[in-house]
């Protein structure tokens, strides 16, 4: 079990209060109607599954019920931070610019 700090409630809470929503910042195809079935299937189902740091969407289902983004290490569950969707996008873009 690990503890997540909800950026909306600003309180650290146990993992059981939250639900995983999936990988964060997946770009939706600009024109989905032009995608082949294989391309659309890849968009829907082929997600990253890294060992290490990963940007994830979480929902505070037993609290404020809002979505937010967590940067979590999937190998040891260490959490580098939790942000609202707007704040997280800026942090994610800044990190990707360094790569």
Buried (B, 14 or more C-beta within 10 A) or exposed (E): EEEBBBBBBEEEBEEEBBEEBEBBBEEEEEEEEEBEEEEBEEBEEEEEEEEEEBBBBBBBEEBBEBBBBBBBBBEEEEBEEBBBBEBBBEBBEEEEEEE
